[in-house]
Amino acid sequence: MNELLTRYAFLIVPVVKIAILVFIVLTVDAYLTWIERKVIAHIQSRWGPHRVGPHGLLQPLADGVKFVFKEDPMPANADKVAYFLAPFITLMLALTSLAVIPFGPQHFTVFGYRTGVGIADVNISLLVLFAITALAVYGVALAGWASNNKYSLLGGLRSSAQMISYELALTLSVVGVLLIAGDFSLRNIVDQQAGSGKGLLSWNVFPQIIGFVCFFIAAIAETNRVPFDLPEAESELVAGFHTEYASMKFAMFFIAEYTSMITVSCLATIMFFGGWLSPFPDSWTFTHYLPSLLMIPLGLWVFFDGVRYESMFGRMVLPVVGTVITAIGAGLIVFPAVNDAIQGIFWFLAKVFTFLFVYIWMRATLPRFRYDQLMSFGWKFLLPVSIANVVLTSVVILWRMH
Amino acid sequence: MSAELVIFFVLAGIAVFGAVNLIVQRHPIHSALSLIVVMVALAGLYLLMGAEFVAAVQIIVYGGAIMVLFIFVIMLLNAGEEERTNFSKLALYAGIPLAVAVTGLIAASMVGSKAAAALPAAAPDTLTSTRALSTLLFTEFVYPFELTSFLILVAILGAIVLAQREN
């Protein structure tokens, strides 16, 4: 048995990792909808979901049940193959793009198979990521076309035009980082940002601030989020490309959208914000206790909030959750080895969730672009600026070499 | 049969299926989708030969940008299903023998050369690094490379001139 495991470890380990990652990502997607609704609600002085479970925490579960049991009608004269294929393509590509992202610095050996935190460690991982995003437009475009509905078609058309326009800026905006790193591998790009242990000063965002701004704007456009969500502009196109989709197929578009938000946040973290590197200098070892310092107060707050929660269910569940969070936080102080091991993943997740918060924050703040504004912004501003950034970075690198 | 050979036959089969499907399908969108399948399968074949950069660029440029334009235009024109006509006599008497002859010629030359035996079995650890490729492109082949980019620039200018409305 053990021999068999060692022999096929190259097959078994990635499959297990994929299963774990998909489970985690789908859960995070579900709770991202809860966070989004809560954050937007509080920005707009509302309560947001609060009926299903304490603080509405079971709302994603209720949504999931609703999606599964809803009727799934198909529009008359729809193109059957493309109509079915579109949500699958969208979700598949969104999940595939996560495969090349490294989530932490560690390497470990399972059954004699050396592997890292993340599914595949490809040395052209950035190009693979762009290749997958390049294909992602077909899901949306096909969904719009296959629905046999003029609003859907307009959404699909807008989406493909938008993706073509912003993909150029997206690709060009990271060229500066590639010139600095001299490598396509995301892992090496992070390692190169470690510098000489000076913390956040050696991150790519400082020399590449123009590149970062271009990247983030173009990435929001690529993920079809506000203020670039013209493919599903509900005030003009009903719901754009997914007007005719219901039930689980609609949920697949939804999950794909949130997964690409996570991918883009991971990519921004890795390319410009040092990935799993701590923002503090290496000599500040006391910052290693930051995870505990955050988790213990959070756990205690959840506990005391839960004790006086209005519903019986909340009074039963929330104190337990609070105790668990506090215990994990305290456990990290007791076991320094575990604490050191999670530092990388802690910083990575902290940065990724900051970006996800910015996404939600923008949705609550910014109005949608007009279509001609979108096009002229992409072609006349974003593209020239990212080309100028490439030229500028190359000149500086060349100047430093001599 | 090595794993590389199995992957080669799977990818080659998908590519051929996509190419045949491209012609058989009557709706332009379905044909365009089949072409995307061919492009992606070809990228897989490049990867099998160790050309990782070419494989990624194949998907980004052909699978992504160019085919999106195809689909965009087909959707914009709202092209419907094509009518199937009877085969022309020329296709029947000249086309089919010619196709058989070309296929036979390629097969014969592949069987004859020793490179064919080594082709699918290219070990994945001999990946052509992107750095080596770019060094070659910007030193030895810099003139063909620059000329090609100049050609593309001329084509872009031509497209802009054609698209410009008279005013």
Chai-1 contact restraints between the chains, C-beta under 6 A:
chainA,res_idxA,chainB,res_idxB,connection_type,confidence,min_distance_angstrom,max_distance_angstrom,comment,restraint_id
A,I124,B,E52,contact,1.0,0.0,6.0,A-B,restraint_1
A,I124,B,A56,contact,1.0,0.0,6.0,A-B,restraint_2
A,L127,B,A56,contact,1.0,0.0,6.0,A-B,restraint_3
A,F130,B,I60,contact,1.0,0.0,6.0,A-B,restraint_4
A,A131,B,A56,contact,1.0,0.0,6.0,A-B,restraint_5
A,A131,B,I59,contact,1.0,0.0,6.0,A-B,restraint_6
A,A131,B,I60,contact,1.0,0.0,6.0,A-B,restraint_7
A,A134,B,I60,contact,1.0,0.0,6.0,A-B,restraint_8
A,A134,B,G64,contact,1.0,0.0,6.0,A-B,restraint_9
A,L135,B,G63,contact,1.0,0.0,6.0,A-B,restraint_10
A,V137,B,V68,contact,1.0,0.0,6.0,A-B,restraint_11
A,A141,B,I71,contact,1.0,0.0,6.0,A-B,restraint_12
A,W145,B,M75,contact,1.0,0.0,6.0,A-B,restraint_13
A,L157,B,M75,contact,1.0,0.0,6.0,A-B,restraint_14
A,S160,B,V68,contact,1.0,0.0,6.0,A-B,restraint_15
A,S160,B,F72,contact,1.0,0.0,6.0,A-B,restraint_16
A,I164,B,V68,contact,1.0,0.0,6.0,A-B,restraint_17
